[in-house]
Every structure is written in structure tokens, then in C-alpha cells.
């Protein structure tokens, strides 16, 4: 979807309202509030800044100690079980996401969870593999695929359920340059709104909004030009201090 074709979203697809969240003894967010409404939102920040926690909270994979999180109109605590059918999540490592031995079974699983018979689920899986020119992958053993191929399987599994929102946590982290570029093209073409945490600043340049997190707080929030330039300037300053 081109930038000009992006519709204006009528309501925020993610709302954090006075959220407190801790990972073990480490408090990640303390009274954190944020609303995300733009079609393409990028999350940046150093490791440990809260990017992954924000995405996990938005998907209901983690729950707040206090405050509320609502994603696509669903409260992640009270309506947690409804979220996976509406919101796709792509992990940093495909091995954390893949649970079945073959590609066809992996993609069919979501349809079976939705209530389809095994036969119908496999038929749907083949349809989606064919859309990506990978119909011959149905019987392939997943863990014999390259990292990029496994990440594509995960993306197809997410898209097959036609979610209304997609969350991505460092999807390029394990990919080589050529695979990263090909995968980036596939993400750019997605019709759904996405919220993506990434260290790949060049990919985020075309996004609508960038949120820079630092120690569980918003350090900067705005257009890619403003926020990415400020982030790069800070990184360059830190490198000069270390030199």
C-alpha cells in the first residue's frame, strides 16, 4: 500500500492508560499512557527500553499490574482470548513461533483453531502458500528452512487469519541483507496497519509515526524525520564519547 493510499484510522488501535508493568523485579512501565492510531507506527529505542514489552502487552501475551491496555477495542485482560483472532504477532525469532513440523501444518493450525476441519484447514493453507508462490512448501520440514524462509512461513501464518492489526518485534534481526530486503518489501505491501519495533531505521523512514522509548518512557514521539534524526544524533554523540 502506498503512503497516499493509507486511510485515516477513525480510532486508536492500541491504547495504554496509566499502565504499570514489571518483568520480574524490574519495573518496565510505571503509569505509562499512549494511544496509537496511525497506519504505520515504528518503535525505536535501546535494548531494554520497553519496545518488546509494549508489543507483548498490546497482544495480551503479558498483562499489566495496573492500568488498562485495549487493542482493536478489546481489553487485553478481560478479553484476552479474543485478541489472537484479530491481531497478528510476528516474533523476533521464528523458532519461538513455529510449533509444527511441516509448513502446511503450521499454517493450517490457525484455521483449525478457528473451527475449520483439518481437511479445510489444509486446503486454506495451500491457498495462502500459493499466493506467495510457495505451494511446493506444504510438505517441507520447517526447521530445514533458512531463517528468512521460516520468517516468511510465520508471516503467512499471521496473514492467513486476516488480522485487523499486525505487531512485529524486530522481524529483521536474524536475517541476512538480501533476505531482509526481500522481507521488507513484503511488509511494505501489507494492507493492515502495523506497529513494529526495529533497529532498522532506514525501513522506518516511510512510516507515519515514530515513538522513541527510553527506560519505559516516551523520549520522543512524532514524524520519522524529527524522531529518527534526533535518535541518530544521540547515537552519534554516544559513539564520540566512547571514542
HELIX and SHEET records of a PDB file:
HELIX    1   1 UNK A    3  UNK A    5  5                                   3    
HELIX    2   2 UNK A   51  UNK A   59  1                                   9    
HELIX    3   3 UNK A   80  UNK A   83  1                                   4    
HELIX    4   4 UNK A   94  UNK A   96  5                                   3    
HELIX    5   5 UNK A  103  UNK A  113  1                                  11    
HELIX    6   6 UNK A  118  UNK A  131  1                                  14    
HELIX    7   7 UNK A  135  UNK A  137  5                                   3    
HELIX    8   8 UNK A  142  UNK A  144  5                                   3    
HELIX    9   9 UNK A  147  UNK A  160  1                                  14    
HELIX   10  10 UNK A  177  UNK A  188  1                                  12    
HELIX   11  11 UNK A  201  UNK A  204  1                                   4    
HELIX   12  12 UNK A  224  UNK A  242  1                                  19    
SHEET    1   A 4 UNK A  26  UNK A  36  0                                        
SHEET    2   A 4 UNK A  14  UNK A  23 -1                                        
SHEET    3   A 4 UNK A  66  UNK A  71 -1                                        
SHEET    4   A 4 UNK A  74  UNK A  75 -1                                        
SHEET    1   B 6 UNK A  87  UNK A  90  0                                        
SHEET    2   B 6 UNK A 165  UNK A 169  1                                        
SHEET    3   B 6 UNK A 193  UNK A 197  1                                        
SHEET    4   B 6 UNK A  40  UNK A  44  1                                        
SHEET    5   B 6 UNK A 209  UNK A 214  1                                        
SHEET    6   B 6 UNK A 217  UNK A 222 -1                                        
END                                                                             
